[in-house]
């Protein structure tokens, strides 16, 4: 079932549609250091309370959504 879902959702990779947030943050740190400034600090991580997810139900829902998407 997972392989079928992955096959339905697979597309060609288009680099211009993605943004490398790690690289952008690293460039900010480097630029700040080169300018003699204190680099920006990472946002404080916040622990978000989670909920238990039924993975099988989520996979089945994804399969149904993928089928509807490809049918249209």
Secondary structure in CASP SS format (residue, H / E / C, confidence):
PFRMAT SS
TARGET T0000
AUTHOR 0000-0000-0000
METHOD secondary structure of the structure
MODEL  1
X C 1.00
X H 1.00
X H 1.00
X H 1.00
X H 1.00
X H 1.00
X H 1.00
X H 1.00
X H 1.00
X C 1.00
X C 1.00
X C 1.00
X C 1.00
X C 1.00
X H 1.00
X H 1.00
X H 1.00
X C 1.00
X C 1.00
X C 1.00
X H 1.00
X H 1.00
X H 1.00
X H 1.00
X H 1.00
X H 1.00
X H 1.00
X H 1.00
X H 1.00
X H 1.00
X H 1.00
X H 1.00
X H 1.00
X H 1.00
X C 1.00
X C 1.00
X C 1.00
X C 1.00
X C 1.00
X C 1.00
X C 1.00
X C 1.00
X C 1.00
X C 1.00
X C 1.00
X C 1.00
X C 1.00
X C 1.00
X C 1.00
X C 1.00
X C 1.00
X C 1.00
X C 1.00
X C 1.00
X H 1.00
X H 1.00
X H 1.00
X H 1.00
X H 1.00
X H 1.00
X H 1.00
X H 1.00
X H 1.00
X H 1.00
X H 1.00
X H 1.00
X H 1.00
X H 1.00
X H 1.00
X H 1.00
X H 1.00
X C 1.00
END
